[in-house]
Amino acid sequence: MKSYRFKALLQNSGWIENAIVSLDEKGKIVSVSQSETSNASFRGYALPSFQNAHSHAFQYAMAGMAEHHLGDDDFWSWREKMYQLALNLNPDEMCAIAAMLYSELVRHGYSNVAEFHYVHHDKSGAPYDNLAEMGEALIEAASEAGIKITLIPIFYQKGGFGIDPNARQRRFISKSFEDYARLFEASAKVCEKYENANIAVGIHSMRGVEAQDILRAASDLPNNVPFHIHVSEQLKEVEDCIAFLGKRPVEWLFENIDLSERFHLVHATHLTETETEKLAKSGANVVLCPSTEGNLGDGIFPLRKYQDFGGAWSIGTDSHIGLNPFEELRLLDYGQRLISHKRNTFGAEGGLFAINKATVAGRKAMHNYETEFFAAGADFDACVIDAELPLLEATSLENLASTIIYTADASQIIETFVAGELIERDESYWEIKENFANCVKKFR
């Protein structure tokens, strides 16, 4: 049995000092106790590790490369740059990029990533002999980096509402529900081969899949795993949905699918007040990616209204223009402050409230319904903050969570534990870094 001692450990209701965490040989928590007499040295302040509920790993290779703006650059012109990258990756390159990203996510305090994966086929658009070839490359990258992965093979069928896919989307496309079901089954079997990998169902978007096939995916595929979908990210998407289906995207989902906590609606930026209330009360989750949503000019989700009705939300880094979970939470808050002219987005508990919301819904995105931060029997997944930083040394426990959330960056994270393993920058990290550098030269 292993034991670690922390200056304080964050539980759902607040911090406990002099915390001793005991683990079994599999990295699961046996107990959390307090001791002022232990001789073990302190390891800092332990937070529950962060959950990255939305990732397109390959896009990390283009982070910062789409900022030379010509004319009215927007999401749709950015998408063309993304296609150029997606069309030119082979499985080894996908693995190299993802391994670097995932290693960086661990360094930033993440233990889990939900990989919204849609580059399925070879460069000509033909399926690989192993239908999950590219998905397996992502799982191998996660294993190499030491992060847990929820692979979400994405059903991507159309080029827009009622529009055939274009040639630049050829690597993404499953022409029929049956094609996607075979891809999902192959991906699920691959996940079974790896430790710390599991599966979820994913629809690219309302515009990306025929309405009847969205319904089949929700009803005919395993309903005991999470279901992820991009929705209402762009105003054009909402307008096109009204023109084609006669309903707004979230409105259509409510009328056709029994939304529940299984569902994770990514972005959901443009909602009416009625949709916001119904979505919050349904138990479904929203996945918010503030750094990417800001970078792409998506808009600002109505978080204050959503929270008024008890809505559940998590965070993701999406295109990976930013990887800092503290920054994601700050951007989420500051966007609300800027449009409301009020400072109390997260209420009286501030940083603790933000950590609670992002952790619980983020875990659900990974098919983990544990709500207690460090529960006995659960994997020990923790993000450890340097307790000797000047600001933190001078901060009371009452203000500690907020001080971390509103001031921290990756340099203040001294350790990340994943399933009881301390993930360190050993020789494998530097090999991952070298592979990544060699891989992306032709893309950057």
C-alpha positions, 0 to 999 in steps of 0.5 A: 500500500502507498500513502501520500501526504498533502498540506490540504486536499480538496473535498466537495465541501472544502479543504481538509488539512494534513491529508493522508491518502492511502492507495492499494496496488491498483492505484485506488483510494483505500482511505483519506484521513488526517494526521498532524504527526506523520513524518511524511513530507507534504506534497502540496495542495491536492485538487481532483484532476481535471476532466477534458470533456471535448478534444480534437487532438489532431488540431493541436498541430495547427494551434496558432497557425490560423491567425493570419486573417484575410478579410472577414475570417470566421469559423467557416474560413477557419474550418478550411484550414482545419481540412488541410491538416485533416487531409494529410495525416497518417496514423503514425502522425495522428499518434505523434500529435495526440501523444504530445497533446495528451502529455501536455494535458497531463502536465496541465492537471488533466487525467481524462480526455474525451476525444471527439474523433472524426478523421476515420479513413485513409487519405483517399476517403476509403476505410482502413482494413481496421475500421478503427485504425485512427482511433486506435492511434489515439488510444495508443497515444493516450496510453503513451502519455499516461492519460485516460481516454474516452474515445468518441468515434463520430458519425459524420455523414453530410456537408450541411443540412441536406447537402452532400459532403464535400471532397475535403470531408472525405476522411470523416464520412460514414454514409449510412447509420449501418456504416457508423454502427460498424465503426462504433463496434470496431472502436469499442473492441479496440477500447477493450484492448487497452487499460484506461480506455472506454467508448462513447457515442458521438454525432458531429452535429445536426448539420452533419447527420440526417435527422432520422439517423441521429434518432437511430444513433440515440436509440439503437446504439448502446444507451449505457454510454455517454452521447456527445454532439456539437450543437448550436455553435454558430448562428448560421447553423441555427438559421440553416436548421430552422430552414431545413427542419423547421426547428432550432437545433436544441428545440428539435432535440427536445421534441425528438429525443428524451434528453438526460444526463447521458447527453453532452451538448458541446458549445450550445452557444446560441440558445433561447431562454426557453431552451436554456431553462429546458436544457438545464432542467433535463439533466443533460450536460453542456460542454463549454470550451471558452478558449476555442469558442473565443478564438473562433468567434462563436459567441458566449453561452448563457451560463448565468441563466443556465445555472439559475436552473441548476444546469450541469456543465463541463469544460474542454480544450477543443482545438487546443489553442489553450490547454490551461484548465484554470484559464478555461474557467476564468474565461468562462466566468469573465465572459459572463461578467462582461455581458452581465456587468456583475461579478458573481457568476460562480456565487459565494463559493467562487472557485470551489463552485467552478471546480465542483461543476466542471468535475462532476459533469466532466466525469459524466462525459467520461462515463464516470458518475462518481460525484465525490472528489476522492471517494474510497474505491475510486482511482486516485486522480489528482492535480497537485499545486505548489503550496509554497507559492507566495500567494498560496502560503498567505491564503486562508483555506476559505479563499484557497480554491478561488486563489488557485482558480483565478491566479494559477497556471501550469507552472504552479502544478507540481504533480499529476496523478492518474490512477494512482500513478505519478506522471513525470517527465521521464525519457518517454516524454522527451521522445514524445516531444521529439516525435512531435517536432519531427512530425509537425514540421511539414504542417507548421 
